[in-house]
Amino acid sequence: MLIAQYTIDHPFLRRTLRTVSGLDLEWEDSYTDEDGRMRLTGWLHGVTPDVLDPAIDADPTVAARSLLTESRGRLLYRLDFADDYRSVSTRTVIAEVGGVNERITADDDGWHFTTRFPDRTALEHVYDFCRRADIAFELDRIYQHSGLYTADEGSLTAVQRETLVAAVETGYLDVPRGASLADLGERLGVSESATSERFRRGVKRLVSETLVE
């Protein structure tokens, strides 16, 4: 197993990240919904909605935005890719070669990935994709990872892992249920709807990684 840390100058949200001073993004999830919309959910730091929203609205790579919740000075946004930029999404190509994104952050220097690849060939495939799409790719670090796969080392984001652990600790998964979804959200400091989305996507990712072949 290969772990690669690399930075790409992806066009998605580039204008916003470069024009809003001090803005950082921490990726939580990427997916395509039932209507075919390609979406990214992520925490944005260092800015308020009144400053951020106009910048996102002026960004040609974003088709729609939705502020899901605010927590401890962070903003959880769902952002839809504009149609013209869906073809250069790295999410699909990484998944096709068996890669799993462990962490993604973004700032005015670009998008910083930590990805687990099955081998060097898979990493080279992603590099070739970026080169063909005129997306600058800089490899920062690469190292081998050995050992058995465990759910704790899987592709759950830190936020999803926190949500699933809290669900167990609060009794949300007990029968009868020892805590409501609202209780779980209060424990996490986020809204009930944000908690539900975190939980569902965390469970889906965990099951996909550990049970679905």
Steps between C-alpha positions, in 0.01 A plus 500: 500500500629842400426831676551813289484862607471739209372843400298577188396836359142392432270766355207420733458787749837642392369854459334498843805358677727760343279804548370444856791570733573234762250247363570129555288197411494156662333239283237272650336324206453496124220324319259506207136523606199326347451787254856473373630809680863473607531636853768574756438546871768674701578718799618853421707689756611857549204687353136592562207422267446866411852508354509147360161474329555783245841353413353154439216648293760670277703180458428343157586149622214489753142446383331523840586534867326412824614583853413189701616604846742711702712357782781654702583761240480253212248495216381173346408561136365277226629618161381379159748479212413710195443274198809628316728376778353156571725335241814600691390360835777285650254311722393264222848421370635436851214259570548325165858402588407386852622812679345626823529861611593513866522878529453800272550865584509808280636853522636764265792268414271227364342171608709283732425126486596203714391193302546127549580321172534126434830555316716754319326435169172627645670820615657546156155464342372793709809703409441431130136606534603831656764558232250441219253736670768771541477474879836562669602201716775512763594187694591599856559162665457131427545202729400138540234396748496139617264315727148366496216731408279602789186713504685761708753539218233521234374791299279648769567867548582622850154656523325180391705293745412743781130472410493119498691476828264751661201301371625197691596691814170688527286191448361616166553150359360317803168313499299665637675817390670682786538831318325683218655648189460842662690373806779375277514833320520684832791278602680586174405867502325492162142507373278193480504503119879526488527214750270283288705565186828429679363177648354366175811572296727362771305175518489471120875552472578258783280226353638556149859471625456201729213289365432573133729320259 
